[in-house]
Amino acid sequence: MTGLGSPGVVPRDDAPRGAAGRLDVVVTGTSSDAHTWNLIYLELLLTEWGNRVTNLGPCVPDALLLEHCTARVPDLIVVSSVNGHGANDGLRLIGAIRETAELAATPVVIGGKLGTLGDGSAAWGPRLRDAGYDAVFDDSVGVLQFHGFLEKLRAEARC
């Protein structure tokens, strides 16, 4: 597991980026979210599915995420929230990502508890997608839709 300030994740093998559908994925919390279990779960799940994962940890400042991702340009950025402020933090963050030339076309998804009033993807999904997220997975969805999104991304990477 890689935390904020760690030198990086060591992949399970030396397969190059994009090999056999392997994606280079950055998992991050939002700047206001101090929860870690969601990030650890996502790291383990994505690794089990054969991806290289860097977990930036909780409370990641937008500038740090941008700095890390422009240096390595991952295949996917996964933003996770548990504190209920994911939509608000996420709107600001996706604006910064899409304004960064190196990351403008990078697939970015957001998921978890997106609002504080039980207002999940039904309320926030369209707004977050319109702002630039490729997919929105609120906490009621589960992992099957997320896995389907990854499989589609892998297939596109192979073409």
C-alpha positions as CSV (number, residue, x, y, z in Angstrom):
1,M,0.0,0.0,0.0
2,T,1.3,3.4,-0.9
3,G,0.4,6.4,1.2
4,L,0.9,10.1,0.7
5,G,4.6,11.0,0.4
6,S,5.6,7.4,-0.3
7,P,8.0,6.7,-3.1
8,G,5.4,4.7,-5.2
9,V,3.8,1.4,-5.5
10,V,5.7,-1.7,-6.6
11,P,3.7,-3.7,-9.1
12,R,3.3,-7.4,-8.6
13,D,5.5,-8.1,-11.6
14,D,7.5,-6.2,-14.2
15,A,4.8,-6.1,-16.9
16,P,4.9,-2.8,-18.8
17,R,2.1,-0.3,-18.6
18,G,-0.8,-1.4,-20.7
19,A,0.4,-5.0,-21.0
20,A,-2.4,-7.5,-21.1
21,G,-4.9,-5.0,-20.2
22,R,-3.0,-3.8,-17.1
23,L,-3.9,-0.2,-16.3
24,D,-1.8,2.3,-14.4
25,V,-4.4,3.7,-11.9
26,V,-4.1,6.5,-9.3
27,V,-6.5,6.2,-6.4
28,T,-7.1,9.3,-4.3
29,G,-9.3,10.8,-1.6
30,T,-10.5,14.4,-1.9
31,S,-8.9,17.2,-0.1
32,S,-11.5,17.3,2.7
33,D,-11.9,13.5,3.2
34,A,-9.8,11.9,5.9
35,H,-11.2,8.3,5.4
36,T,-8.7,5.6,4.4
37,W,-10.6,2.3,4.3
38,N,-12.3,3.1,1.0
39,L,-8.9,3.9,-0.6
40,I,-7.3,0.7,0.7
41,Y,-10.3,-1.3,-0.5
42,L,-10.1,0.2,-4.0
43,E,-6.3,-0.3,-4.1
44,L,-6.6,-4.0,-3.2
45,L,-9.6,-4.5,-5.6
46,L,-7.8,-2.8,-8.5
47,T,-4.6,-4.7,-7.8
48,E,-6.5,-8.0,-7.6
49,W,-8.0,-7.2,-11.0
50,G,-4.4,-6.9,-12.4
51,N,-3.8,-3.2,-12.4
52,R,-0.8,-1.2,-11.2
53,V,-2.1,1.1,-8.4
54,T,-0.8,4.1,-6.7
55,N,-2.8,5.1,-3.6
56,L,-2.2,8.8,-2.8
57,G,-4.2,8.5,0.4
58,P,-6.7,10.7,2.2
59,C,-6.9,14.6,2.3
60,V,-5.0,15.0,-1.0
61,P,-4.6,18.6,-2.0
62,D,-5.7,19.2,-5.6
63,A,-2.2,20.6,-6.4
64,L,-0.5,17.4,-5.2
65,L,-2.8,15.2,-7.3
66,L,-2.1,17.3,-10.3
67,E,1.6,17.3,-9.7
68,H,1.7,13.5,-9.3
69,C,-0.5,12.8,-12.3
70,T,1.2,15.1,-14.7
71,A,4.5,13.5,-13.9
72,R,3.2,10.0,-14.7
73,V,-0.1,10.5,-16.7
74,P,-2.0,7.4,-15.5
75,D,-4.5,5.4,-17.5
76,L,-7.2,6.2,-14.9
77,I,-7.7,8.4,-11.9
78,V,-10.2,7.1,-9.3
79,V,-11.5,9.7,-6.8
80,S,-13.2,8.3,-3.7
81,S,-15.2,10.0,-1.0
82,V,-16.8,8.8,2.2
83,N,-17.5,12.1,4.1
84,G,-20.4,13.2,1.8
85,H,-18.6,16.1,0.3
86,G,-17.4,14.2,-2.7
87,A,-19.5,16.0,-5.2
88,N,-18.5,19.5,-4.1
89,D,-14.8,18.6,-3.8
90,G,-15.1,16.6,-7.0
91,L,-16.5,19.5,-9.1
92,R,-13.6,21.7,-8.2
93,L,-11.1,18.8,-8.7
94,I,-12.3,17.8,-12.2
95,G,-12.2,21.4,-13.3
96,A,-8.5,21.5,-12.4
97,I,-7.8,18.1,-14.0
98,R,-9.5,19.0,-17.3
99,E,-7.7,22.4,-17.4
100,T,-4.3,20.6,-17.2
101,A,-3.2,19.9,-20.7
102,E,-1.4,16.6,-19.8
103,L,-4.5,15.2,-18.1
104,A,-7.3,16.7,-20.2
105,A,-8.0,13.3,-21.9
106,T,-7.2,11.1,-18.9
107,P,-10.3,9.0,-17.8
108,V,-11.4,10.1,-14.4
109,V,-14.1,8.5,-12.2
110,I,-15.6,9.5,-8.9
111,G,-17.5,7.4,-6.4
112,G,-18.6,6.8,-2.8
113,K,-20.8,9.0,-0.7
114,L,-21.2,12.1,-2.9
115,G,-23.6,14.1,-0.9
116,T,-24.6,14.6,2.8
117,L,-28.4,14.1,2.4
118,G,-28.4,10.7,0.7
119,D,-28.3,12.5,-2.6
120,G,-26.2,10.1,-4.6
121,S,-25.7,9.7,-8.3
122,A,-29.3,10.5,-9.1
123,A,-28.8,14.0,-7.9
124,W,-25.1,14.5,-8.6
125,G,-24.2,12.1,-11.4
126,P,-25.3,14.3,-14.3
127,R,-23.7,17.4,-12.9
128,L,-20.4,15.5,-12.3
129,R,-20.4,13.9,-15.7
130,D,-21.2,17.3,-17.4
131,A,-18.2,18.8,-15.4
132,G,-15.9,16.2,-17.0
133,Y,-16.0,12.8,-15.1
134,D,-16.2,9.8,-17.3
135,A,-18.3,7.9,-14.8
136,V,-19.9,8.4,-11.4
137,F,-20.4,5.5,-9.0
138,D,-22.2,6.4,-5.8
139,D,-22.2,4.3,-2.7
140,S,-25.4,2.4,-3.7
141,V,-24.0,1.0,-6.9
142,G,-21.4,-1.7,-5.8
143,V,-18.4,-2.8,-7.8
144,L,-20.0,-4.5,-10.8
145,Q,-20.6,-1.3,-12.8
146,F,-17.1,-0.1,-11.8
147,H,-15.6,-3.4,-13.1
148,G,-17.5,-3.1,-16.3
149,F,-16.1,0.4,-16.8
150,L,-12.6,-0.9,-16.3
151,E,-13.1,-3.7,-18.8
152,K,-14.3,-1.2,-21.4
153,L,-11.2,1.0,-20.7
154,R,-8.9,-2.0,-21.0
155,A,-10.5,-3.0,-24.3
156,E,-10.1,0.5,-25.6
157,A,-6.4,0.5,-24.5
158,R,-5.8,-2.6,-26.5
159,C,-7.1,-1.1,-29.7
